[in-house]
Every structure is written in structure tokens, then in C-alpha cells.
């Protein structure tokens, strides 16, 4: 009988069994939600856009006042080492930075950095349309990718009941972003996405570079009216990639099917990912770094 291969995690630079990747009961991430994270795809052993995720992790930690216990380069080394250790079935990884144990529930002494890997469904090869629901909510410190997903978790049952992939936040006049995703609307040959007051989406930034080769791109606020009147809507995320949205709150976007711009951008993003992976397979590219 062949025993399953051990699964590992890395805690503060030390490799431990995945089941032992724990935090103390007094950890500020557990008690106060004082934590930030990054999650991203791994394809053919290559962590996608790791350098950009490390930049965002550093920026998120700075935003909440949490120092990195390890350098970005060391964290990148942890990610690569863990992907290699956990084998070929790995297709996603997560970096979690918590406030660490605290004797008084407020003061942090030494933050904790945990790197884990997981197996998720493969990235879609065809642009299947998806739906969203909306909710009036303004995130606290939206520029930081914190672990505070209370509103999203509270709305999870409503989202699932509607067959939606995410909940889209707005303030009654303007739309912000998804709880776990970026947003872009397309009207005519112009793509619009919001830059201020939202988390900078790594996938969206990659997509914008591709979109600028094909169409006009604007980074500005988006009204709810503009959202519902759009010809096409795109959702982006580090796990799902580029997802065409065909309905919001049960109302169709455009004609309710995947539009031509969405299809073209989906294909361009897939080719972009393939090129990124090809350039880095076998260690041909340097380990990703961040400031």
C-alpha cells in the first residue's frame, strides 16, 4: 500500500507538516482580524505574478501597521520551496501575515508568516459567463487585502442562492469592487475600472496592459447606472482570472451572453499567463522580489 505524500506548510521560514501550521490562541489575526494575505494561482510549478503579489502584500501590511517578519525575497523563496515540496498537484498558494501572539490582545510582538498551498479547480479554458449580486457596503481600508471578510461571509448564503460568484459593493451611487474580485465595465470600445478606494487587483492590472493594446482604457469612478447600462462587464481575480459577467442582481448585462471584448480579453489573458509561465519554468527567471 502506497502512503500519500506528506503535505507541508512553511511558518516563519520553517517547514512543518500542514496540520501543524497553526497560530496561537492569542494571535491577533485570530482575535482581532489583524492580518493580511495574498492568494494566487500556481501553474506548472510557477506562482503567477508572484512579484506583484509580494508588492501588494508589503503595501497591505504597511497600510495596517504590520511589519513583515521576513523580507519579501525570503517569502518568495518560501513560496517556491513549498510548491516544490508539495508536488505536482499544487495549483494555488497563500501567504498569510498575522499580528502574532499577544499578551494583552492589542500589542503585537512578532508577526507570523504562514505559507500554504492547495488544490483548486483548474483555470477555465473557455470564457463562461457568470453572475454577481450587489450590496451597499463600504469596506474599511479597502486598499489593504486584510482578512476582514465579515460582510462577504454574512452574504455567502444569499450569493450562493442566486448562483453568483461574488458580491459587488456600492454606496448607493457608485460601484466599488467585488468582495473577492476586481471590476471593469465596457461600453462601446472603452473599458473603465476604478482605481481609487478599492484594492488594486493584480489580475486587473495585468488585464489593463492587454486591454490598452485593443481599446481605450479609463481608470475612474463607475456609477451604478453606468454598470447596468454597460455592454459588457468583466470580473477579475487571482484564482478565477478573467470572468465575463452576464447578469447582476438577475438583470442581464447587454444581451446576457459573453460579449466580443470579453472573449478577446479572456483569450489574451490566457495567452499572457502561458507566456509568463513559459518564461519561468525550470527556474529560468530569477526569484520574484518586492521592495
Secondary structure, DSSP 8 states (H G I E B T S, - for coil): -------EEEETTEEEEGGG----TTBHHHHH--EEEEEEEEETTEETTHHHHHHHHHHHHHHHT---SS-HHHHHHHHHHHHHHH-TT--EEEEEEE--B-SSSS--SS-EEEEEEE------SS---EEEEEEE---TTTTS-BS--HHHHHTHHHHHHTT-SEEEEE-SSEEEEETTBEEEEEETTEEEE--TTS---HHHHHHHHHHTTTSEEEES-EEHHHHHH-SEEEEEETTTEEEEEEEETTEESTTSS--HHHHHHHHHHHHHHHHHHHHHGGG-S------
